[in-house]
Amino acid sequence: MIDYAQFCAVSDGRAGNARQAGALAAALAEGEPGRCTLAPRAPWRWLAPRRFPGSASAFGDNFVRLLAAPPDIAIGCGRQAALATRLLRARGAKTVQILDPRIDPVHWDIVVAPLHDGLSGANVITTLGSLHPVDDAWLARARAQFAALEALPRPRTALLVGGGSAHVRFDLEAFEALASLLDAALARDGGSVLATASRRTPVEIREALRERYRDAPGLAWRDEADGPNPYPGLLAWADRIACSPDSVNMVSEACATRAPVHVFEPGRVHGRPRRFLDALLANGRIRAMDATLAPFDVEPLRETARVAAEIRLRLA
C-alpha cells in the first residue's frame, strides 16, 4: 500500500473536475489524499496548460505552497490543473492528468482521457466514461445515510436532471417531454420518484420538478433550500434510473450502480458526449428512455479502480 500522504488532488474547484481528481487520488492513496484548489489568475487562466514566464504565480497562495513542497504524485483534472501539474512535474512530482489537456500528453507522466476524446499515446490510459467514487462500498454508505428511502414504494425511480450544454439543448420543453415518459411508466407500475436537480439545472426546470412531483411518493430536491442533497441515496436505493443526456459525469455515476439506466433522447446530443452515449448504447449499459422503463440486465461501469491499478503499475 502507498502512503496516502504522498498524493494530492489538484483542480480549479469546479464540481466535475474536483470530483474526478479527488476520486482517483483517493483510489490511489487508499485513504484521504491532500487537495489543492486553484485560484486561476489572468493571463494564465486563458493560456493554460501552456507555460509562460511567471506561471508559478498563476494559481494563488495555496498553489505556491504546494510548489514549495510538492507531493510525490499530483493528480489534476481540467485545463487549469493541467498547467498546475506541469509545474509540479518540473519540481519533481509524478503527475497524472485527467481529461485531454489539448497539448501533447508527453508533458505529463500519465494522461487519463475518456475514449470519446480520441486521445492516444504511450502514456495515455483511456476510460469509457468519467472517474468517480461510486462503488459497492460508496453505495452501502449511501444506503445507511439515507436509510429512510428504503420505505418508499417500489419500483423506486431515480430521476437525475441536469441542464443544457454546448452539446445538447435541455430546456423546459425537453424536461416536460422526459417527465411525460416517466408519468406513463408510473401510471402503469406505481412506485415512487426520487428526483434531483444539478447545479446546471435552470430555475424554471427546478420549479417544474417540484410542482410535477409534489404529490407523488418520493422526493424532489431542487437545491440546498430543500436540505442536504440526497443524490447518493438516490443512486443507492434506485431500482431504475432515468436521466437527462447532458452530463457525462452524471451518466457515468448512474452507470456505476446496479440499476438499469434510461437516458432521455441521447440522439439529441452531438460532439464528444454523443460518442460516449453511443458507446454505452452499443454495449448495453444504457437504453434510450421510453414510456416502459423496462428492466434489463446490467454490469456496473466502474473505471476508477481499474485506472488506479494501471497507474500503480506504471509509476511503481
HELIX and SHEET records of a PDB file:
HELIX    1   1 TYR A    4  GLN A    6  5                                   3    
HELIX    2   2 ALA A   15  ALA A   29  1                                  15    
HELIX    3   3 TRP A   44  LEU A   47  1                                   4    
HELIX    4   4 SER A   55  SER A   57  5                                   3    
HELIX    5   5 ASP A   61  ALA A   68  1                                   8    
HELIX    6   6 ARG A   79  ALA A   90  1                                  12    
HELIX    7   7 PRO A  105  HIS A  107  5                                   3    
HELIX    8   8 LEU A  115  ASP A  117  5                                   3    
HELIX    9   9 ASP A  136  GLN A  145  1                                  10    
HELIX   10  10 ALA A  147  ALA A  151  5                                   5    
HELIX   11  11 LEU A  172  ASP A  189  1                                  18    
HELIX   12  12 VAL A  203  ARG A  212  1                                  10    
HELIX   13  13 GLU A  224  ASP A  226  5                                   3    
HELIX   14  14 TYR A  231  TRP A  237  1                                   7    
HELIX   15  15 VAL A  248  CYS A  255  1                                   8    
HELIX   16  16 PRO A  266  ARG A  268  5                                   3    
HELIX   17  17 ARG A  272  ALA A  282  1                                  11    
HELIX   18  18 THR A  304  LEU A  315  1                                  12    
SHEET    1   A 6 GLY A  34  THR A  37  0                                        
SHEET    2   A 6 PHE A   7  SER A  11  1                                        
SHEET    3   A 6 ILE A  73  CYS A  77  1                                        
SHEET    4   A 6 LYS A  94  ILE A  98  1                                        
SHEET    5   A 6 ILE A 110  PRO A 114  1                                        
SHEET    6   A 6 VAL A 124  THR A 127  1                                        
SHEET    1   B 6 GLY A 218  TRP A 221  0                                        
SHEET    2   B 6 SER A 192  THR A 196  1                                        
SHEET    3   B 6 ARG A 156  LEU A 160  1                                        
SHEET    4   B 6 ARG A 240  CYS A 243  1                                        
SHEET    5   B 6 VAL A 261  VAL A 263  1                                        
SHEET    6   B 6 ILE A 286  ALA A 288  1                                        
END                                                                             
